[in-house]
């Protein structure tokens, strides 16, 4: 079974790597084209809506944009779609690997909602489509002609979903799902709106018809929304590494403020790219929002130790706690790890348990069995620099316990 645990961890790493690579490609092309469109020189004669000269990598590039379409279809046309699709697909796979397969630890918070794992997974999957359906309905209503109001309503939708996720899931799952919820809207914009509209324009050109400019207008609205949502999604995807962001009762408010920071940051760069001014006030607003986030993160993060010990072990935890060798492994973890991974760490300079992982009670240790095995058993990642002098026999005890559990 240990071989499967190692394989599964490497699988998660590989999918996460793929997700980061594809996200870089998608975000990079998205930001590039937004900046290009805003910075076009439109004081030129001819049928083009604007042009731009750029230099990169020792060469010069002359770029022209046509507001609706050129007079005829060019022989070679590059489409930008797979970056978005691959990012969403790899992200969905990573969500399944970490939060569905590892749902007992990372997804369901039994103190918030008494749900079976299959129920949590069902909510996780179904919820990702809700945002797109509501958002798409709003965009296709009369609000499509009132972009500012539409953005406000989208923000309200995101805040409500963040609050809702927090009523059911763990803090880290709440942040991750809100990011996936938003990313689903963004990719659906590409798949259901932007690409089909572009295909209509291409088909019109091929058949000698004059393309309707409304399709380009609709696609640009959705692309602009994606532009403002990108940075918050990146924050939410990174948040699972920082308990100060997710392990607080105010995590959904923190997420809401992050969406506002995404707007202020992108407004600054979009304005600069459009050569419409230098709104440096956005940096002050962004800084104040971030200070507010830091203040919210200092709220009590964990319940007192006594209350945690009083809670009975779950069926998932009992399987590990009952395995041969648990008592010895338990003593090793308490002696080598719990000074940092505690509700009130005693290691100098550590204020909160790293990554939010607690290793004080039997339930704590059983719940984190796989990570203990991978981080302090088969590898020497923990303790960092072996500062607590974990001996080889200590690591061997952890390995024996996990393998005996046969899980």
C-alpha positions in Angstrom: 0.0 0.0 0.0 2.9 2.3 0.7 3.7 2.1 -3.0 0.3 3.5 -3.9 0.7 6.3 -1.4 4.0 7.4 -3.0 2.5 7.0 -6.5 -0.6 9.0 -5.6 1.5 11.8 -4.1 3.7 12.0 -7.2 0.5 11.9 -9.3 -0.8 14.9 -7.4 2.5 16.7 -8.0 2.5 16.0 -11.7 -1.0 17.2 -12.1 -0.3 20.3 -10.1 2.7 21.0 -12.3 0.6 20.6 -15.4 -2.0 22.9 -13.9 0.6 25.6 -13.2 2.1 25.3 -16.7 -1.2 25.6 -18.5 -2.3 28.4 -16.2 0.8 30.4 -17.0 0.1 29.9 -20.7 -3.6 31.0 -20.3 -2.9 34.0 -18.0 0.0 35.1 -20.1 -1.9 35.1 -23.4 -4.9 36.8 -21.7 -2.9 39.6 -20.2 -0.9 40.1 -23.4 -4.0 40.5 -25.6 -5.8 42.8 -23.1 -2.7 45.0 -22.9 -2.3 44.8 -26.7 -5.9 45.8 -27.3 -5.8 48.7 -24.9 -2.5 50.0 -26.2 -3.2 50.0 -30.0 -2.5 53.1 -32.0 -5.9 53.9 -33.5 -4.8 57.1 -35.3 -4.0 55.4 -38.5 -5.8 55.4 -41.9 -7.2 52.2 -43.4 -9.6 49.4 -42.5 -7.7 48.3 -39.4 -9.1 49.4 -36.0 -5.5 49.9 -34.7 -1.9 48.8 -34.9 1.1 48.3 -32.7 4.8 47.9 -33.3 6.6 45.8 -30.7 10.1 44.5 -30.2 11.0 41.3 -28.5 13.8 38.7 -28.7 15.8 40.6 -31.3 12.9 41.0 -33.7 10.2 43.6 -34.6 6.5 42.7 -34.8 3.9 44.7 -36.6 0.4 43.9 -35.3 -2.9 45.1 -36.7 -6.4 44.6 -35.3 -9.7 44.5 -37.3 -12.7 45.6 -35.2 -15.0 42.9 -36.7 -13.0 41.0 -39.3 -10.7 41.5 -42.3 -12.2 41.5 -45.8 -11.2 37.9 -46.3 -10.2 35.0 -44.2 -6.3 34.7 -43.9 -4.8 31.4 -44.9 -3.3 30.9 -41.4 -5.2 31.8 -38.2 -4.0 31.0 -34.7 -6.7 30.2 -32.1 -6.3 30.7 -28.4 -8.4 28.2 -26.6 -6.5 25.2 -25.4 -4.6 27.1 -22.8 -8.0 27.8 -21.0 -9.3 24.3 -21.5 -6.2 22.6 -20.3 -6.0 24.8 -17.3 -9.6 23.9 -16.3 -9.2 20.2 -17.0 -6.0 19.9 -15.1 -7.4 21.9 -12.2 -10.5 19.7 -12.1 -8.3 16.6 -12.0 -6.3 18.1 -9.1 -9.5 18.9 -7.3 -10.5 15.3 -7.5 -7.1 14.0 -6.4 -6.7 16.2 -3.4 -10.3 17.1 -2.2 -12.3 14.1 -3.4 -10.0 11.2 -2.8 -8.6 13.0 0.3 -12.0 14.3 1.3 -12.0 13.0 4.9 -9.1 15.2 5.6 -9.4 18.2 3.3 -13.0 18.6 2.2 -15.6 17.9 4.9 -15.6 19.8 8.2 -17.8 17.7 10.5 -18.2 20.6 12.9 -19.9 22.6 10.2 -22.0 20.0 8.4 -22.7 16.4 9.2 -22.2 15.1 5.7 -21.0 11.8 4.2 -18.0 12.1 1.9 -20.1 11.2 -1.1 -22.5 14.1 -0.3 -19.6 16.5 0.0 -18.2 15.4 -3.3 -21.7 15.8 -4.9 -21.9 19.4 -3.6 -18.4 20.1 -4.7 -19.1 19.0 -8.3 -22.6 20.4 -8.6 -21.7 23.8 -7.2 -19.1 24.6 -9.9 -21.9 24.8 -12.5 -24.2 27.1 -10.5 -22.0 30.2 -10.9 -21.8 29.9 -14.7 -25.6 29.4 -15.1 -26.4 32.5 -13.0 -23.6 34.6 -14.5 -24.5 33.7 -18.1 -28.2 34.5 -17.4 -27.2 38.0 -16.1 -24.9 38.7 -19.1 -27.6 37.7 -21.6 -30.2 39.9 -19.8 -30.4 43.7 -20.2 -27.5 43.9 -17.7 -25.1 43.1 -20.6 -25.5 46.8 -21.6 -24.7 47.9 -18.0 -21.2 46.4 -17.4 -20.5 48.2 -14.1 -23.7 46.9 -12.5 -23.1 43.5 -14.0 -19.6 43.4 -12.3 -21.2 44.4 -9.0 -23.7 41.6 -9.2 -20.9 39.1 -10.1 -19.0 40.2 -7.0 -22.1 39.7 -4.8 -22.5 36.2 -6.3 -18.9 35.4 -5.5 -19.2 36.6 -1.9 -22.4 34.6 -1.4 -20.8 31.4 -2.7 -17.7 32.0 -0.5 -20.0 32.3 2.5 -21.9 29.2 1.4 -18.8 27.1 0.9 -17.6 28.0 4.4 -20.8 26.6 6.0 -19.9 23.2 4.7 -16.3 22.7 3.8 -12.9 23.2 5.6 -11.3 26.6 5.3 -8.8 25.4 2.7 -11.5 23.7 0.7 -13.7 26.8 0.8 -10.9 28.9 -0.7 -10.0 26.3 -3.4 -13.6 25.8 -4.4 -14.3 29.5 -4.7 -11.3 29.7 -7.0 -12.5 26.7 -9.0 -16.0 28.2 -9.1 -14.6 31.4 -10.6 -12.3 29.6 -12.9 -15.2 27.6 -14.2 -17.0 30.8 -15.1 -13.9 32.0 -16.9 -13.3 28.8 -18.9 -17.1 28.6 -19.7 -16.8 32.1 -21.1 -14.2 30.8 -23.5 -15.9 27.6 -24.4 -19.6 28.7 -24.7 -19.3 32.4 -25.7 -16.0 33.6 -27.0 -15.0 30.7 -29.2 -18.5 30.1 -30.7 -18.8 33.8 -31.5 -15.4 33.8 -33.2 -16.5 30.7 -35.2 -19.6 32.6 -36.4 -17.4 35.5 -37.7 -15.0 33.1 -39.4 -17.9 31.2 -41.1 -19.3 34.5 -42.3 -16.0 35.4 -43.9 -15.6 32.0 -45.5 -19.1 32.4 -47.1 -18.7 36.0 -48.2 -21.0 37.5 -45.6 -20.3 40.6 -43.6 -19.9 39.6 -39.9 -22.2 41.1 -37.3 -20.1 43.3 -34.9 -22.3 42.2 -32.0 -20.4 38.9 -31.7 -17.1 40.6 -31.1 -18.7 43.0 -28.6 -20.1 40.1 -26.6 -16.9 38.2 -26.6 -14.9 41.2 -25.5 -17.2 41.8 -22.5 -16.6 38.2 -21.3 -12.9 38.5 -22.0 -12.8 41.7 -19.9 -14.5 39.9 -17.0 -11.9 37.1 -17.2 -9.2 39.7 -17.0 -10.4 41.1 -13.7 -11.1 37.7 -12.2 -7.6 36.2 -13.0 -5.6 37.5 -10.1 -8.1 36.6 -7.4 -8.2 33.0 -8.8 -4.4 32.8 -8.5 -4.6 34.0 -4.9 -7.3 31.4 -4.0 -5.3 28.6 -5.6 -2.3 29.5 -3.6 -4.2 30.1 -0.3 -4.1 26.4 0.7 -0.4 26.9 1.6 -1.1 29.7 4.0 -3.3 29.0 7.1 -3.5 32.7 7.9 -5.7 33.0 4.7 -7.9 29.9 5.1 -7.9 28.8 8.7 -10.0 31.6 10.1 -13.7 32.2 10.5 -13.4 35.3 8.3 -11.8 33.4 5.4 -14.9 34.2 3.1 -14.5 37.9 3.9 -10.8 37.7 3.1 -11.7 36.1 -0.3 -14.2 38.9 -0.9 -11.5 41.5 -0.3 -9.1 39.6 -2.6 -11.6 40.0 -5.4 -11.6 43.8 -4.8 -7.8 43.8 -4.9 -8.0 42.0 -8.2 -10.1 44.9 -9.6 -7.9 47.6 -8.3 -4.7 46.0 -9.6 -6.1 45.3 -13.0 -7.6 48.8 -13.2 -4.2 50.3 -12.7 -2.5 48.2 -15.4 -5.4 48.4 -17.9 -5.5 52.2 -17.5 -1.7 52.4 -18.1 -1.9 50.1 -21.1 -4.7 52.2 -22.6 -2.5 55.3 -22.0 -5.5 56.8 -20.2 -3.6 58.0 -17.1 -1.6 56.8 -14.1 -4.1 55.9 -11.3 -1.6 55.4 -8.5 -4.5 55.7 -6.0 -5.3 52.1 -6.8 -2.1 51.0 -5.0 -3.1 52.8 -1.8 -6.5 51.1 -2.0 -4.9 47.7 -2.7 -2.5 48.2 0.3 -5.4 49.1 2.6 -7.4 46.1 1.5 -4.4 43.8 2.1 -3.9 45.4 5.6 -7.5 44.6 6.3 -6.9 41.0 5.2 -3.9 40.7 7.5 -6.0 42.0 10.4 -8.8 39.6 9.7 -6.3 36.7 9.6 -5.4 37.2 13.3 -8.8 36.0 14.5 -8.6 32.8 16.6 -7.7 30.1 14.2 -8.3 26.9 16.2 -10.4 25.6 19.0 -8.7 25.0 22.4 -6.8 21.8 22.8 -9.1 20.5 25.5 -12.1 20.8 23.2 -10.2 19.0 20.4 -9.2 16.1 22.7 -12.8 15.7 23.8 -14.1 14.9 20.4 -14.3 11.2 19.4 -12.3 9.9 16.6 -14.0 9.5 13.2 -14.1 6.2 11.5 -11.4 7.3 9.2 -9.1 8.3 12.1 -9.9 5.1 14.1 -8.5 2.9 11.2 -5.1 4.6 11.7 -5.2 4.8 15.4 -6.0 1.1 15.7 -3.1 0.0 13.5 -0.1 -1.8 15.1 2.7 0.6 15.9 0.5 3.6 16.4 1.6 4.2 20.0 5.3 4.3 19.1 4.6 6.5 16.1 2.4 8.7 18.2 5.2 9.2 20.8 7.7 10.0 17.9 5.4 12.7 16.5 4.7 14.2 19.9 8.4 14.4 20.7 9.7 15.5 17.3 6.8 17.4 15.6 4.2 18.8 18.0 6.3 21.7 19.3 5.6 23.4 16.0 2.4 21.6 14.8 0.4 22.7 17.9 -2.6 24.9 18.6 -0.2 27.0 20.6 3.3 26.3 19.2 6.2 26.5 21.6 9.0 26.7 19.0 10.5 30.2 19.0 9.2 32.3 16.1 6.4 29.9 15.2 3.0 31.6 15.9 0.7 29.2 14.1 1.1 25.5 13.0 2.8 25.4 9.6 0.3 24.7 6.8 -2.4 24.5 9.5 -1.4 20.9 10.3 -1.9 20.0 14.0 -0.1 17.0 15.5 -1.0 17.0 19.2 -3.9 14.5 19.7 -4.5 11.0 18.6 -7.1 12.3 16.1 -4.6 14.9 14.8 -1.9 12.3 14.1 -4.3 9.7 12.7 -5.9 12.3 10.4 -2.6 13.3 9.0 -1.1 9.8 8.7 -0.3 9.9 5.0 1.5 13.3 5.2 3.4 12.2 8.3 4.4 9.0 6.4 5.5 10.9 3.3 7.1 13.9 5.0 8.8 12.3 8.0 8.9 8.6 7.0 9.9 7.9 3.4 11.4 11.3 3.0 13.3 13.6 5.4 11.4 16.8 4.6 10.2 17.0 8.2 11.4 18.2 10.6 13.1 21.0 8.5 16.8 20.5 8.6 16.0 17.8 11.2 16.1 20.4 13.9 14.5 18.1 16.4 17.0 15.3 15.7 14.5 12.7 14.4 16.5 9.4 14.5 16.4 6.7 11.7 14.6 4.4 14.1 11.9 7.1 14.6 11.3 7.3 10.9 11.2 3.5 10.7 8.5 3.4 13.4 6.4 5.8 11.3 6.8 3.7 8.2 5.9 0.5 10.0 2.8 2.1 11.5 1.5 3.4 8.2 2.2 0.2 6.3 0.5 -1.8 9.1 -2.6 0.3 8.6 -2.8 -1.0 5.1 -4.7 2.1 3.9 
